[in-house]
Structures are given as structure tokens and as C-alpha cells.
Amino acid sequence: MQALEEAMLQCPHCGEAITLLLDLTGGSQSYIEDCQVCCQAIHVNLWIDPDQDGYHIDLRREQD
């Protein structure tokens, strides 16, 4: 697994495809990032899975 990885996802507000640059060296994390298309705040939850050398991402609207 690389330290930085791009992930193509879908904005939970506008449904458009967005690209997030993930820092996988920081372990599991939660943070807010703005959509590049509609500028709405997205709550990003990133879980690192060390057993499978992978990760999982959950995107939600900030108010959810």
C-alpha cells in the first residue's frame, strides 16, 4: 500500500465523481473535505485495514 493514494468516489450531496487524495500513513481518521464540484462539506471516514493491506471509506453529508 502506498503512503498517498487517489480514490475516485461520489459526492453524497451532488452525486458527481470526485477525487480524494488519501494519506494512508495517518491510520484510521475522520475529517471534513469540500466537494470539488458543489463545494458542500463532506464528512470523510477512513478506516485502515492492516490485515488485508487496504482501506475503507465512508462519505456522508456533514449534517447526517
C-alpha positions in Angstrom: 0.0 0.0 0.0 1.3 3.4 -0.9 1.5 6.3 1.6 -0.7 8.6 -0.6 -3.4 7.2 -2.8 -6.1 8.7 -5.0 -9.6 7.5 -4.6 -12.5 8.1 -7.1 -15.7 8.5 -5.2 -19.2 10.0 -5.4 -20.2 13.2 -3.6 -23.1 12.5 -1.2 -24.5 15.9 -2.0 -24.5 16.3 -5.8 -23.7 12.8 -6.9 -20.8 13.9 -9.1 -17.5 11.9 -9.2 -14.8 13.4 -7.0 -11.2 12.5 -6.4 -9.8 12.4 -2.8 -6.1 12.2 -2.0 -5.8 9.8 1.0 -2.9 9.9 3.4 -2.7 6.2 4.5 0.2 6.8 6.8 -2.0 8.5 9.4 -4.0 5.4 10.3 -7.8 5.5 10.6 -9.2 9.0 10.6 -12.2 11.3 10.2 -12.1 14.7 8.6 -14.2 17.3 6.6 -13.4 17.9 3.0 -15.3 20.1 0.5 -16.6 18.7 -2.7 -14.7 20.0 -5.8 -17.9 20.3 -7.7 -20.6 21.7 -5.4 -18.4 23.0 -2.6 -20.5 21.3 0.1 -18.8 19.9 3.2 -18.3 16.1 3.2 -17.5 14.1 6.3 -14.9 11.5 5.3 -14.3 8.4 7.5 -11.3 6.4 6.5 -10.5 3.0 8.1 -7.2 1.3 7.6 -7.4 -2.5 7.4 -3.8 -3.7 8.3 -4.8 -7.4 7.9 -5.8 -7.0 4.3 -3.4 -4.2 3.5 -6.3 -2.0 2.4 -8.7 0.7 3.5 -12.5 1.5 3.6 -14.0 4.9 3.0 -17.4 6.3 4.1 -18.6 9.7 2.8 -21.6 11.4 4.4 -23.1 14.9 4.3 -21.8 16.9 7.2 -25.3 17.2 8.7 -26.0 13.4 8.6 
